[in-house]
Amino acid sequence: MIIIDITAWLCYSFALSQKELSITTSITESFVVIAMILGIIFNKERIRPIQYLGAA
């Protein structure tokens, strides 16, 4: 787990040092929506209206 975590942070740092900062920022800021979509698809979660508002 430690190796995966450190690798993830190193990859994130590398991505931020590249020219396309806007792409990296948009992906990292949309993790809430990605987590919500994965929860709906794989866990069959029910989403409340307030959660849609939070994702937006």
C-alpha positions as CSV (number, residue, x, y, z in Angstrom):
1,M,0.0,0.0,0.0
2,I,2.8,2.4,0.8
3,I,4.5,1.7,-2.5
4,I,1.3,2.4,-4.4
5,D,0.6,5.6,-2.5
6,I,4.1,7.0,-3.0
7,T,3.9,6.0,-6.7
8,A,0.6,7.8,-7.0
9,W,2.0,11.0,-5.5
10,L,5.1,10.9,-7.7
11,C,2.9,10.5,-10.8
12,Y,0.7,13.4,-9.6
13,S,3.8,15.6,-9.1
14,F,5.1,14.6,-12.6
15,A,1.7,15.4,-14.2
16,L,1.6,18.8,-12.5
17,S,5.1,19.6,-13.8
18,Q,4.0,19.1,-17.4
19,K,2.6,21.7,-19.8
20,E,-1.0,20.6,-19.7
21,L,-1.8,21.7,-16.2
22,S,-5.5,22.3,-17.1
23,I,-6.1,18.6,-17.9
24,T,-4.5,17.4,-14.7
25,T,-6.4,19.9,-12.6
26,S,-9.8,19.0,-14.2
27,I,-9.2,15.3,-13.6
28,T,-8.2,15.8,-10.0
29,E,-11.1,18.1,-9.3
30,S,-13.6,15.7,-10.7
31,F,-12.8,12.8,-8.4
32,V,-16.1,13.4,-6.5
33,V,-18.1,12.8,-9.6
34,I,-16.0,9.8,-10.6
35,A,-16.5,8.2,-7.2
36,M,-20.2,8.8,-7.4
37,I,-20.5,7.3,-10.9
38,L,-18.4,4.2,-9.8
39,G,-20.7,3.9,-6.7
40,I,-23.8,3.9,-8.9
41,I,-22.5,1.5,-11.4
42,F,-20.6,-1.1,-9.3
43,N,-22.3,-0.8,-5.8
44,K,-25.8,0.0,-7.0
45,E,-26.0,2.9,-4.6
46,R,-29.0,5.2,-4.4
47,I,-28.1,8.8,-4.7
48,R,-30.1,11.5,-2.9
49,P,-30.8,14.8,-4.5
50,I,-28.4,16.6,-2.2
51,Q,-25.6,14.3,-3.4
52,Y,-26.3,15.3,-7.0
53,L,-26.0,18.9,-5.9
54,G,-22.7,18.2,-4.3
55,A,-21.4,16.5,-7.4
56,A,-22.4,19.4,-9.5
